[in-house]
Amino acid sequence: MTKLQELYEQQGQSPWLDNMRRSYLRTGRLRAYVDDGIRGVTSNPTIFTKAIESGDYDEQIADLLASRGVEDTYWELVIDDITDALGVLRTVYDSSDGADGFVSLEVAPGLAHDTAGTIAAARHFHERIARPNLLVKIPATAEGVPAVRAMIGEGRNINITLLFSLERYAEVIEAYIGGLEDFVASGADDLSQVKSVASFFVSRVDTEVDRRLTTLAEQDGTRAESLQALQGTAAVAQARQAYQLFRSRFTGKRWEALAARGAHLQRPLWASTSTKNPAYPDLAYVDSLIGPDTINTMPDDTIAAFADHGVVARTIDLEPERDRAALESLESAGVDMGSVARTLEDEGVASFAKSFDELMQSLSDKANALSSGH
């Protein structure tokens, strides 16, 4: 049994791959990952930009650009890969009775603050691809949350992404539970086919908090040592507190009424789990967040590191009081976690939009070169 398989079998955490490339489909690498214990795949505009710029798609790009626009060409490439990946993961979906085996496709970054546009895009993807193991990703912006509720209310599978705060996470949970209640009100009786995950970003939180702690230390040298001691404590503490929130919200009569109709938990998904700071352990955001009814989506290097020296043990809820105290210490030191979340959300949306725009420009350049015969 591999460590990835142990993670699921012994601790109830599903390891997913945070990457997507056409070569993984053609060479069988994705199938090999699944055989080793990977139980799902996530993608985003940045991942697809890197993949498409690798050259694997050039022949299809040329064919597509001959008959359609640049953005339509992009979506054709992406949907082809997503559909093929859904086929590979379908065995996991079927063998787990629909608990895992999902592949995520994100709506266009430009829709992050457009509720109606997000709803239309998510509906379009689900209707066009029409696979039960598709998750459409919707960002957890203020405008994205009502789109989540609307899509759950139609019985569609949704991955809520770019979550950076406990407060927004509470809104996302409410959108899921409220959406399920809307679905029942519309006449649905069986909720078992509706699946959702909430992608809570981890490492980026430490990056931003550590930056602010460094600034505070520069402003007040007398506190430099105590502020430095707080570095690297925010992300895991907040994710663990998110797990406590998850456990508390999916209990009680309101949830039990939905569970009686087959409703599934909206599992927390730990995203951005590669270590950004080389001073921190390479599995800082994997080994420390293991627990039942969770997902950890990892890039290739992090998967390799976990297979090599990861520790399979429950760590997600060892000391919740200590995690709460860590967040309180940060606030007391002058780090506004609400401000941190707003900054990271804005940066996340902007980063995906930048990747998307760069790829559109690259495809436009290819189209121009083709039309001029070069």
HELIX and SHEET records of a PDB file:
HELIX    1   1 LYS A    3  GLN A   11  1                                   9    
HELIX    2   2 ARG A   22  THR A   27  1                                   6    
HELIX    3   3 ARG A   29  ASP A   36  1                                   8    
HELIX    4   4 PRO A   45  ILE A   52  1                                   8    
HELIX    5   5 ASP A   58  LEU A   65  1                                   8    
HELIX    6   6 VAL A   70  SER A   95  1                                  26    
HELIX    7   7 PRO A  109  LEU A  111  5                                   3    
HELIX    8   8 THR A  115  ILE A  129  1                                  15    
HELIX    9   9 GLY A  144  GLY A  153  1                                  10    
HELIX   10  10 LEU A  166  ALA A  185  1                                  20    
HELIX   11  11 SER A  203  GLN A  219  1                                  17    
HELIX   12  12 GLY A  221  ARG A  223  5                                   3    
HELIX   13  13 ALA A  224  ALA A  229  1                                   6    
HELIX   14  14 ALA A  234  ARG A  249  1                                  16    
HELIX   15  15 GLY A  252  ALA A  259  1                                   8    
HELIX   16  16 ASP A  287  LEU A  289  5                                   3    
HELIX   17  17 ASP A  300  HIS A  309  1                                  10    
HELIX   18  18 PRO A  320  ALA A  333  1                                  14    
HELIX   19  19 MET A  337  SER A  371  1                                  35    
SHEET    1   A 9 GLN A  13  ASP A  18  0                                        
SHEET    2   A 9 GLY A  40  THR A  42  1                                        
SHEET    3   A 9 PHE A 102  GLU A 106  1                                        
SHEET    4   A 9 LEU A 134  PRO A 139  1                                        
SHEET    5   A 9 ILE A 158  LEU A 163  1                                        
SHEET    6   A 9 SER A 196  PHE A 201  1                                        
SHEET    7   A 9 ARG A 267  ALA A 271  1                                        
SHEET    8   A 9 THR A 294  MET A 298  1                                        
SHEET    9   A 9 GLN A  13  ASP A  18  1                                        
END                                                                             
